[in-house]
């Protein structure tokens, strides 16, 4: 079974260009669309959240 993800609606977010829309196709039939309303990077997550326990 062939699957394909198509990214679109590219916008500049800071210094990065990111896709704000994705469509997922399977065997030539669109199965789902995803639209992103906001992308933020480096929002101040504390390093302690990533410590292995």
mmCIF file of the N, C-alpha and C atoms, coordinates in Angstrom:
data_MODEL
# 
_entry.id   MODEL 
# 
loop_
_atom_site.group_PDB 
_atom_site.id 
_atom_site.type_symbol 
_atom_site.label_atom_id 
_atom_site.label_alt_id 
_atom_site.label_comp_id 
_atom_site.label_asym_id 
_atom_site.label_entity_id 
_atom_site.label_seq_id 
_atom_site.pdbx_PDB_ins_code 
_atom_site.Cartn_x 
_atom_site.Cartn_y 
_atom_site.Cartn_z 
_atom_site.occupancy 
_atom_site.B_iso_or_equiv 
_atom_site.pdbx_formal_charge 
_atom_site.auth_seq_id 
_atom_site.auth_comp_id 
_atom_site.auth_asym_id 
_atom_site.auth_atom_id 
_atom_site.pdbx_PDB_model_num 
ATOM 1   N N  . UNK A 1 1  ? 0.845  -1.164 0.000  1.00 0.00 ? 1  UNK A N  1 
ATOM 2   C CA . UNK A 1 1  ? 0.000  0.000  0.000  1.00 0.00 ? 1  UNK A CA 1 
ATOM 3   C C  . UNK A 1 1  ? 0.900  1.239  0.000  1.00 0.00 ? 1  UNK A C  1 
ATOM 4   N N  . UNK A 1 2  ? 0.679  2.128  -0.918 1.00 0.00 ? 2  UNK A N  1 
ATOM 5   C CA . UNK A 1 2  ? 1.476  3.339  -1.038 1.00 0.00 ? 2  UNK A CA 1 
ATOM 6   C C  . UNK A 1 2  ? 0.895  4.443  -0.167 1.00 0.00 ? 2  UNK A C  1 
ATOM 7   N N  . UNK A 1 3  ? 1.754  5.090  0.612  1.00 0.00 ? 3  UNK A N  1 
ATOM 8   C CA . UNK A 1 3  ? 1.317  6.232  1.420  1.00 0.00 ? 3  UNK A CA 1 
ATOM 9   C C  . UNK A 1 3  ? 2.203  7.433  1.107  1.00 0.00 ? 3  UNK A C  1 
ATOM 10  N N  . UNK A 1 4  ? 1.618  8.616  1.230  1.00 0.00 ? 4  UNK A N  1 
ATOM 11  C CA . UNK A 1 4  ? 2.342  9.842  0.907  1.00 0.00 ? 4  UNK A CA 1 
ATOM 12  C C  . UNK A 1 4  ? 1.862  10.954 1.832  1.00 0.00 ? 4  UNK A C  1 
ATOM 13  N N  . UNK A 1 5  ? 2.795  11.768 2.300  1.00 0.00 ? 5  UNK A N  1 
ATOM 14  C CA . UNK A 1 5  ? 2.478  12.951 3.088  1.00 0.00 ? 5  UNK A CA 1 
ATOM 15  C C  . UNK A 1 5  ? 2.944  14.163 2.304  1.00 0.00 ? 5  UNK A C  1 
ATOM 16  N N  . UNK A 1 6  ? 2.043  15.116 2.107  1.00 0.00 ? 6  UNK A N  1 
ATOM 17  C CA . UNK A 1 6  ? 2.359  16.323 1.353  1.00 0.00 ? 6  UNK A CA 1 
ATOM 18  C C  . UNK A 1 6  ? 2.293  17.518 2.296  1.00 0.00 ? 6  UNK A C  1 
ATOM 19  N N  . UNK A 1 7  ? 3.404  18.254 2.393  1.00 0.00 ? 7  UNK A N  1 
ATOM 20  C CA . UNK A 1 7  ? 3.482  19.443 3.230  1.00 0.00 ? 7  UNK A CA 1 
ATOM 21  C C  . UNK A 1 7  ? 3.209  20.670 2.364  1.00 0.00 ? 7  UNK A C  1 
ATOM 22  N N  . UNK A 1 8  ? 2.498  21.668 2.931  1.00 0.00 ? 8  UNK A N  1 
ATOM 23  C CA . UNK A 1 8  ? 2.176  22.873 2.162  1.00 0.00 ? 8  UNK A CA 1 
ATOM 24  C C  . UNK A 1 8  ? 1.975  24.053 3.107  1.00 0.00 ? 8  UNK A C  1 
ATOM 25  N N  . UNK A 1 9  ? 1.595  25.179 2.553  1.00 0.00 ? 9  UNK A N  1 
ATOM 26  C CA . UNK A 1 9  ? 1.356  26.423 3.289  1.00 0.00 ? 9  UNK A CA 1 
ATOM 27  C C  . UNK A 1 9  ? 2.565  26.795 4.148  1.00 0.00 ? 9  UNK A C  1 
ATOM 28  N N  . UNK A 1 10 ? 3.716  26.883 3.510  1.00 0.00 ? 10 UNK A N  1 
ATOM 29  C CA . UNK A 1 10 ? 4.947  27.223 4.216  1.00 0.00 ? 10 UNK A CA 1 
ATOM 30  C C  . UNK A 1 10 ? 4.937  28.695 4.619  1.00 0.00 ? 10 UNK A C  1 
ATOM 31  N N  . UNK A 1 11 ? 5.330  28.950 5.876  1.00 0.00 ? 11 UNK A N  1 
ATOM 32  C CA . UNK A 1 11 ? 5.409  30.313 6.394  1.00 0.00 ? 11 UNK A CA 1 
ATOM 33  C C  . UNK A 1 11 ? 6.697  30.471 7.205  1.00 0.00 ? 11 UNK A C  1 
ATOM 34  N N  . UNK A 1 12 ? 7.167  31.707 7.271  1.00 0.00 ? 12 UNK A N  1 
ATOM 35  C CA . UNK A 1 12 ? 8.367  31.977 8.042  1.00 0.00 ? 12 UNK A CA 1 
ATOM 36  C C  . UNK A 1 12 ? 8.004  32.092 9.520  1.00 0.00 ? 12 UNK A C  1 
ATOM 37  N N  . UNK A 1 13 ? 8.719  31.335 10.362 1.00 0.00 ? 13 UNK A N  1 
ATOM 38  C CA . UNK A 1 13 ? 8.557  31.381 11.815 1.00 0.00 ? 13 UNK A CA 1 
ATOM 39  C C  . UNK A 1 13 ? 9.935  31.688 12.382 1.00 0.00 ? 13 UNK A C  1 
ATOM 40  N N  . UNK A 1 14 ? 10.156 32.925 12.744 1.00 0.00 ? 14 UNK A N  1 
ATOM 41  C CA . UNK A 1 14 ? 11.505 33.328 13.142 1.00 0.00 ? 14 UNK A CA 1 
ATOM 42  C C  . UNK A 1 14 ? 12.418 33.239 11.927 1.00 0.00 ? 14 UNK A C  1 
ATOM 43  N N  . UNK A 1 15 ? 13.480 32.434 12.045 1.00 0.00 ? 15 UNK A N  1 
ATOM 44  C CA . UNK A 1 15 ? 14.412 32.259 10.933 1.00 0.00 ? 15 UNK A CA 1 
ATOM 45  C C  . UNK A 1 15 ? 14.155 30.967 10.159 1.00 0.00 ? 15 UNK A C  1 
ATOM 46  N N  . UNK A 1 16 ? 13.081 30.269 10.490 1.00 0.00 ? 16 UNK A N  1 
ATOM 47  C CA . UNK A 1 16 ? 12.775 28.958 9.895  1.00 0.00 ? 16 UNK A CA 1 
ATOM 48  C C  . UNK A 1 16 ? 11.500 29.058 9.068  1.00 0.00 ? 16 UNK A C  1 
ATOM 49  N N  . UNK A 1 17 ? 11.485 28.373 7.949  1.00 0.00 ? 17 UNK A N  1 
ATOM 50  C CA . UNK A 1 17 ? 10.259 28.269 7.150  1.00 0.00 ? 17 UNK A CA 1 
ATOM 51  C C  . UNK A 1 17 ? 9.652  26.896 7.440  1.00 0.00 ? 17 UNK A C  1 
ATOM 52  N N  . UNK A 1 18 ? 8.416  26.890 7.909  1.00 0.00 ? 18 UNK A N  1 
ATOM 53  C CA . UNK A 1 18 ? 7.767  25.651 8.347  1.00 0.00 ? 18 UNK A CA 1 
ATOM 54  C C  . UNK A 1 18 ? 6.425  25.461 7.645  1.00 0.00 ? 18 UNK A C  1 
ATOM 55  N N  . UNK A 1 19 ? 6.038  24.188 7.415  1.00 0.00 ? 19 UNK A N  1 
ATOM 56  C CA . UNK A 1 19 ? 4.736  23.931 6.802  1.00 0.00 ? 19 UNK A CA 1 
ATOM 57  C C  . UNK A 1 19 ? 3.614  24.035 7.837  1.00 0.00 ? 19 UNK A C  1 
ATOM 58  N N  . UNK A 1 20 ? 2.549  24.723 7.471  1.00 0.00 ? 20 UNK A N  1 
ATOM 59  C CA . UNK A 1 20 ? 1.395  24.860 8.354  1.00 0.00 ? 20 UNK A CA 1 
ATOM 60  C C  . UNK A 1 20 ? 0.240  23.957 7.915  1.00 0.00 ? 20 UNK A C  1 
ATOM 61  N N  . UNK A 1 21 ? 0.446  23.161 6.875  1.00 0.00 ? 21 UNK A N  1 
ATOM 62  C CA . UNK A 1 21 ? -0.598 22.234 6.429  1.00 0.00 ? 21 UNK A CA 1 
ATOM 63  C C  . UNK A 1 21 ? 0.043  20.947 5.935  1.00 0.00 ? 21 UNK A C  1 
ATOM 64  N N  . UNK A 1 22 ? -0.635 19.840 6.176  1.00 0.00 ? 22 UNK A N  1 
ATOM 65  C CA . UNK A 1 22 ? -0.199 18.527 5.717  1.00 0.00 ? 22 UNK A CA 1 
ATOM 66  C C  . UNK A 1 22 ? -1.408 17.742 5.241  1.00 0.00 ? 22 UNK A C  1 
ATOM 67  N N  . UNK A 1 23 ? -1.231 17.013 4.182  1.00 0.00 ? 23 UNK A N  1 
ATOM 68  C CA . UNK A 1 23 ? -2.286 16.099 3.749  1.00 0.00 ? 23 UNK A CA 1 
ATOM 69  C C  . UNK A 1 23 ? -1.680 14.707 3.619  1.00 0.00 ? 23 UNK A C  1 
ATOM 70  N N  . UNK A 1 24 ? -2.461 13.718 4.004  1.00 0.00 ? 24 UNK A N  1 
ATOM 71  C CA . UNK A 1 24 ? -2.004 12.337 4.034  1.00 0.00 ? 24 UNK A CA 1 
ATOM 72  C C  . UNK A 1 24 ? -2.812 11.528 3.027  1.00 0.00 ? 24 UNK A C  1 
ATOM 73  N N  . UNK A 1 25 ? -2.106 10.876 2.120  1.00 0.00 ? 25 UNK A N  1 
ATOM 74  C CA . UNK A 1 25 ? -2.724 10.123 1.033  1.00 0.00 ? 25 UNK A CA 1 
ATOM 75  C C  . UNK A 1 25 ? -2.354 8.650  1.148  1.00 0.00 ? 25 UNK A C  1 
ATOM 76  N N  . UNK A 1 26 ? -3.305 7.785  0.816  1.00 0.00 ? 26 UNK A N  1 
ATOM 77  C CA . UNK A 1 26 ? -3.063 6.349  0.813  1.00 0.00 ? 26 UNK A CA 1 
ATOM 78  C C  . UNK A 1 26 ? -3.679 5.764  -0.444 1.00 0.00 ? 26 UNK A C  1 
ATOM 79  N N  . UNK A 1 27 ? -2.829 5.141  -1.236 1.00 0.00 ? 27 UNK A N  1 
ATOM 80  C CA . UNK A 1 27 ? -3.262 4.540  -2.507 1.00 0.00 ? 27 UNK A CA 1 
ATOM 81  C C  . UNK A 1 27 ? -3.995 5.553  -3.390 1.00 0.00 ? 27 UNK A C  1 
ATOM 82  N N  . UNK A 1 28 ? -3.510 6.800  -3.406 1.00 0.00 ? 28 UNK A N  1 
ATOM 83  C CA . UNK A 1 28 ? -4.089 7.819  -4.269 1.00 0.00 ? 28 UNK A CA 1 
ATOM 84  C C  . UNK A 1 28 ? -5.331 8.498  -3.743 1.00 0.00 ? 28 UNK A C  1 
ATOM 85  N N  . UNK A 1 29 ? -5.747 8.175  -2.502 1.00 0.00 ? 29 UNK A N  1 
ATOM 86  C CA . UNK A 1 29 ? -6.951 8.765  -1.914 1.00 0.00 ? 29 UNK A CA 1 
ATOM 87  C C  . UNK A 1 29 ? -6.548 9.573  -0.685 1.00 0.00 ? 29 UNK A C  1 
ATOM 88  N N  . UNK A 1 30 ? -6.985 10.833 -0.646 1.00 0.00 ? 30 UNK A N  1 
ATOM 89  C CA . UNK A 1 30 ? -6.662 11.658 0.512  1.00 0.00 ? 30 UNK A CA 1 
ATOM 90  C C  . UNK A 1 30 ? -7.419 11.145 1.733  1.00 0.00 ? 30 UNK A C  1 
ATOM 91  N N  . UNK A 1 31 ? -6.680 10.823 2.783  1.00 0.00 ? 31 UNK A N  1 
ATOM 92  C CA . UNK A 1 31 ? -7.271 10.272 3.996  1.00 0.00 ? 31 UNK A CA 1 
ATOM 93  C C  . UNK A 1 31 ? -7.495 11.314 5.084  1.00 0.00 ? 31 UNK A C  1 
ATOM 94  N N  . UNK A 1 32 ? -6.589 12.320 5.125  1.00 0.00 ? 32 UNK A N  1 
ATOM 95  C CA . UNK A 1 32 ? -6.690 13.282 6.218  1.00 0.00 ? 32 UNK A CA 1 
ATOM 96  C C  . UNK A 1 32 ? -5.940 14.554 5.847  1.00 0.00 ? 32 UNK A C  1 
ATOM 97  N N  . UNK A 1 33 ? -6.409 15.689 6.376  1.00 0.00 ? 33 UNK A N  1 
ATOM 98  C CA . UNK A 1 33 ? -5.720 16.967 6.269  1.00 0.00 ? 33 UNK A CA 1 
ATOM 99  C C  . UNK A 1 33 ? -5.450 17.474 7.680  1.00 0.00 ? 33 UNK A C  1 
ATOM 100 N N  . UNK A 1 34 ? -4.297 18.100 7.864  1.00 0.00 ? 34 UNK A N  1 
ATOM 101 C CA . UNK A 1 34 ? -3.959 18.675 9.154  1.00 0.00 ? 34 UNK A CA 1 
ATOM 102 C C  . UNK A 1 34 ? -3.527 20.126 8.924  1.00 0.00 ? 34 UNK A C  1 
ATOM 103 N N  . UNK A 1 35 ? -4.109 21.038 9.693  1.00 0.00 ? 35 UNK A N  1 
ATOM 104 C CA . UNK A 1 35 ? -3.754 22.444 9.600  1.00 0.00 ? 35 UNK A CA 1 
ATOM 105 C C  . UNK A 1 35 ? -3.219 22.893 10.958 1.00 0.00 ? 35 UNK A C  1 
ATOM 106 N N  . UNK A 1 36 ? -2.075 23.546 10.936 1.00 0.00 ? 36 UNK A N  1 
ATOM 107 C CA . UNK A 1 36 ? -1.437 24.020 12.165 1.00 0.00 ? 36 UNK A CA 1 
ATOM 108 C C  . UNK A 1 36 ? -1.691 25.516 12.273 1.00 0.00 ? 36 UNK A C  1 
ATOM 109 N N  . UNK A 1 37 ? -2.163 25.962 13.434 1.00 0.00 ? 37 UNK A N  1 
ATOM 110 C CA . UNK A 1 37 ? -2.487 27.380 13.603 1.00 0.00 ? 37 UNK A CA 1 
ATOM 111 C C  . UNK A 1 37 ? -1.322 28.191 14.149 1.00 0.00 ? 37 UNK A C  1 
ATOM 112 N N  . UNK A 1 38 ? -0.405 27.551 14.890 1.00 0.00 ? 38 UNK A N  1 
ATOM 113 C CA . UNK A 1 38 ? 0.714  28.291 15.466 1.00 0.00 ? 38 UNK A CA 1 
ATOM 114 C C  . UNK A 1 38 ? 1.893  27.354 15.696 1.00 0.00 ? 38 UNK A C  1 
ATOM 115 N N  . UNK A 1 39 ? 3.083  27.844 15.387 1.00 0.00 ? 39 UNK A N  1 
ATOM 116 C CA . UNK A 1 39 ? 4.313  27.116 15.669 1.00 0.00 ? 39 UNK A CA 1 
ATOM 117 C C  . UNK A 1 39 ? 5.215  28.054 16.454 1.00 0.00 ? 39 UNK A C  1 
ATOM 118 N N  . UNK A 1 40 ? 5.737  27.575 17.581 1.00 0.00 ? 40 UNK A N  1 
ATOM 119 C CA . UNK A 1 40 ? 6.689  28.362 18.366 1.00 0.00 ? 40 UNK A CA 1 
ATOM 120 C C  . UNK A 1 40 ? 7.895  27.488 18.672 1.00 0.00 ? 40 UNK A C  1 
ATOM 121 N N  . UNK A 1 41 ? 9.061  28.098 18.692 1.00 0.00 ? 41 UNK A N  1 
ATOM 122 C CA . UNK A 1 41 ? 10.302 27.397 18.986 1.00 0.00 ? 41 UNK A CA 1 
ATOM 123 C C  . UNK A 1 41 ? 10.937 27.997 20.229 1.00 0.00 ? 41 UNK A C  1 
ATOM 124 N N  . UNK A 1 42 ? 11.639 27.139 20.973 1.00 0.00 ? 42 UNK A N  1 
ATOM 125 C CA . UNK A 1 42 ? 12.405 27.610 22.141 1.00 0.00 ? 42 UNK A CA 1 
ATOM 126 C C  . UNK A 1 42 ? 11.557 28.456 23.078 1.00 0.00 ? 42 UNK A C  1 
ATOM 127 N N  . UNK A 1 43 ? 10.543 27.829 23.627 1.00 0.00 ? 43 UNK A N  1 
ATOM 128 C CA . UNK A 1 43 ? 9.593  28.558 24.479 1.00 0.00 ? 43 UNK A CA 1 
ATOM 129 C C  . UNK A 1 43 ? 9.989  28.569 25.947 1.00 0.00 ? 43 UNK A C  1 
ATOM 130 N N  . UNK A 1 44 ? 11.210 28.170 26.250 1.00 0.00 ? 44 UNK A N  1 
ATOM 131 C CA . UNK A 1 44 ? 11.673 28.260 27.630 1.00 0.00 ? 44 UNK A CA 1 
ATOM 132 C C  . UNK A 1 44 ? 11.466 26.999 28.456 1.00 0.00 ? 44 UNK A C  1 
ATOM 133 N N  . UNK A 1 45 ? 11.501 25.829 27.824 1.00 0.00 ? 45 UNK A N  1 
ATOM 134 C CA . UNK A 1 45 ? 11.393 24.593 28.602 1.00 0.00 ? 45 UNK A CA 1 
ATOM 135 C C  . UNK A 1 45 ? 12.628 24.439 29.473 1.00 0.00 ? 45 UNK A C  1 
ATOM 136 N N  . UNK A 1 46 ? 12.411 24.028 30.700 1.00 0.00 ? 46 UNK A N  1 
ATOM 137 C CA . UNK A 1 46 ? 13.510 23.859 31.638 1.00 0.00 ? 46 UNK A CA 1 
ATOM 138 C C  . UNK A 1 46 ? 14.290 22.579 31.323 1.00 0.00 ? 46 UNK A C  1 
ATOM 139 N N  . UNK A 1 47 ? 15.617 22.636 31.382 1.00 0.00 ? 47 UNK A N  1 
ATOM 140 C CA . UNK A 1 47 ? 16.462 21.476 31.104 1.00 0.00 ? 47 UNK A CA 1 
ATOM 141 C C  . UNK A 1 47 ? 16.144 20.299 32.000 1.00 0.00 ? 47 UNK A C  1 
ATOM 142 N N  . UNK A 1 48 ? 15.628 20.544 33.192 1.00 0.00 ? 48 UNK A N  1 
ATOM 143 C CA . UNK A 1 48 ? 15.320 19.457 34.132 1.00 0.00 ? 48 UNK A CA 1 
ATOM 144 C C  . UNK A 1 48 ? 14.225 18.520 33.602 1.00 0.00 ? 48 UNK A C  1 
ATOM 145 N N  . UNK A 1 49 ? 13.451 18.975 32.656 1.00 0.00 ? 49 UNK A N  1 
ATOM 146 C CA . UNK A 1 49 ? 12.412 18.129 32.054 1.00 0.00 ? 49 UNK A CA 1 
ATOM 147 C C  . UNK A 1 49 ? 13.020 17.003 31.213 1.00 0.00 ? 49 UNK A C  1 
ATOM 148 N N  . UNK A 1 50 ? 14.283 17.130 30.839 1.00 0.00 ? 50 UNK A N  1 
ATOM 149 C CA . UNK A 1 50 ? 14.915 16.170 29.943 1.00 0.00 ? 50 UNK A CA 1 
ATOM 150 C C  . UNK A 1 50 ? 15.969 15.294 30.641 1.00 0.00 ? 50 UNK A C  1 
ATOM 151 N N  . UNK A 1 51 ? 15.993 15.310 31.954 1.00 0.00 ? 51 UNK A N  1 
ATOM 152 C CA . UNK A 1 51 ? 16.946 14.500 32.706 1.00 0.00 ? 51 UNK A CA 1 
ATOM 153 C C  . UNK A 1 51 ? 16.429 13.063 32.742 1.00 0.00 ? 51 UNK A C  1 
ATOM 154 N N  . UNK A 1 52 ? 17.307 12.111 32.379 1.00 0.00 ? 52 UNK A N  1 
ATOM 155 C CA . UNK A 1 52 ? 16.933 10.684 32.441 1.00 0.00 ? 52 UNK A CA 1 
ATOM 156 C C  . UNK A 1 52 ? 16.904 10.231 33.873 1.00 0.00 ? 52 UNK A C  1 
ATOM 157 N N  . UNK A 1 53 ? 15.886 9.465  34.213 1.00 0.00 ? 53 UNK A N  1 
ATOM 158 C CA . UNK A 1 53 ? 15.743 8.976  35.590 1.00 0.00 ? 53 UNK A CA 1 
ATOM 159 C C  . UNK A 1 53 ? 16.016 7.501  35.660 1.00 0.00 ? 53 UNK A C  1 
# 
